Amino acid sequence: MRVPQKQLKKWLEALRSGEYRQDRLVLQNFKTKGYCCLGVACKVLVPNYDKITTFDGNNILIGALPKTKFGAPKWLTEIDDDVAKTTGTRLSAYNDIEGFTFNEIADLLESLYLEE
C-alpha cells in the first residue's frame, strides 16, 4: 500500500509530539481527552473530524474510523488491515492490546511506510 509521505510525516510528528494522551479501544475518549494511534491520525488528517457524531456519548469508537466520504484519505481507512497483512497484528492491536507507545507505533509505521 502506498501512503502519501507528507501525510505520513504529519501523523508521525503528531504521535511523537507528546500533545496527545494515549488511550485504548476508542479513536477518541472525550472524558480523558485520550486517543488511540488511529484517532491521532484522524485528528490531524481528516477535515471536520471533530464534527463526526458516531460515538457512544463519551468516545468516538474505533469502528467509527471515518470513511472517505467524511474526508478520510483512502489509505487511512485501509492501514489497520494493511499493517496486519504485513506484520500479523493490526495497528489498532499494537495500540490497544500489545501496549505499544505512540513512539513505538511511529517507529513501526516509519519502518513500514516511510520511503527513503
N, C-alpha and C positions, 0 to 999 in steps of 0.2 A: 504494500500500500504506500502510495506517495503522500507525504504530509508536507504542506507548504511550510517552508523553512522559517519565514517571517512569523507566521502564526505559532509554530512550534517554539521558537525562541521566546516569544512573548509569554507563552504558557510556562516554559521552564523558568523564566525570570520571576514570574508570579509565584510559582511553587517554592522557589528559593528565597523569596523576598522577606519572609518572616511576617508578612502582612496578614496572612490567612491562617486562622486556627484550624488545625486538622480535626476532622470528625469522621465518624464511621456510619455506614449504612444509609446515608442520605446525601443528595447533592449539596444541600444547604440546610443547616439547622438554625432557625431564627432565634431560638431561645439561647443557645450557647454561642451563636454567631460563628459556627464552625462550618467547614466544607470538607467534602472528600476531594480527591485529586481531580476528578471529572467536574465537580462543582466549581473548582477554581478555573478550569478551562472554560466552562460556561460563563462564569462571571467576567472573564477578560476577553472572550472571543465571540460571544453571542449577543448581538444587538437586542436590546429590550429584554434581556434575561430576567431582570427584576420584575417584569410585568407578567411573567408566566405564572399561572394560577393553579397548576397541577400540584397540589400539595395537601397534606393532611391537617392543615391548620398551624402546625409548628415547623414543618420541614418540607422542602422540595425533595421528593422521593427519587431514589436512584433510577427507578423505572420511568421517571418523567424526563429523562435526558431529552432535551429539545430536539425535535426533528428538523430537517432542513426548512420546513415551512415556517418555523419560528426564527429562521436566520442562522441556525447552526451550520457550520461547514460540514459537508458530507463526510469528510474524513473523521470528524469528531464523533459523528453518530455511529461510526464503524470501528473506532480504535479499541474499544473494550474487547471486541471479538478478535480483532487482528492481533493484539498482544497475546491473547490466549492461543491463537494458532501458532504463534512464533515461540512462546515460552512454556505453554501448557497451563498457564494461570492467567485469568482475566485481570486486567488492570484494576478493576474495582476490588478484586480479591486481594491484590497486593496491598491496597489501602485498608480494606475492611477486615480481612482475616489474617493475612501474613504480617500485619503490623509495620509495613514499610513506612518510613517517614516521608514527608514531601521531598526532602533532599534525595533520598534513595530512589523514589519514584522518578524524580527529574533525571537522575543518573541513568536509570533504566531506559526511559524514553529517549534520552540523548544517545545511548548506545544503539538503540533500535532504529531511530528515525533521523537523527541529525546527520546531514551529509557533510563530508569533509570538504 
